[in-house]
């Protein structure tokens, strides 16, 4: 079962945007690694982008990708310049997605997508790609790759945040909430493609303005 494509207003660019609810373990990723690699630019490197210094890499997941592409996955800190030529850019989980959204890396990430690279974001980092980001006590600006949306990985949600989400979705503008449970994967293509790869289905919450369409 898929999700309706017409509700997603994705930023323009030649690459795929892949939003995953969590970093998968080896056996959990087997079903969709092939799909991810098929949307990368095969002639360019595969890069694991480190958003947090000293963070532990998902070794088995990256090893499986290396076996399939028959080349090493390059692990590069986000503040280094070498990752912008990637054909597949996997952005690790950030402790503070709002800081990522306002960082100098944000336009560089967009340049990668616009060059045709696939960009995959995991866990809390996926939340940075919406129009707003759920932060403690409020909402912060996101990178707006999915404009008029709030992306809600399970690791970022709590019962106390529900009123903020409801208020955001009550806008007269057509807004949506996207819930990403662990192991869920939503892939959005440059031509409006919408694909669900993971096990659990992402949850789509349409704002009140959609009821008047």
Secondary structure, 3 states (H helix, E strand, C coil): CCCCHHHCCECCCCCCEEEECCCCCHHHHHHHHHHHHHCCCCCCCEEEEECCCCCCCCHHHHHHHHHHHCCCCEEEECCCCHHHHCCEEEECCCCCHHHHHCCCHHHHHHHHHHCCCEEEEEHHHHHHHEEEEEECCEEEECCCCEEEEEEEEHHHCCHHHHHHHHHHHCCCCCCEEEEECCCCEEEECCCCCEEECCCCCCEEEECHHHHHC
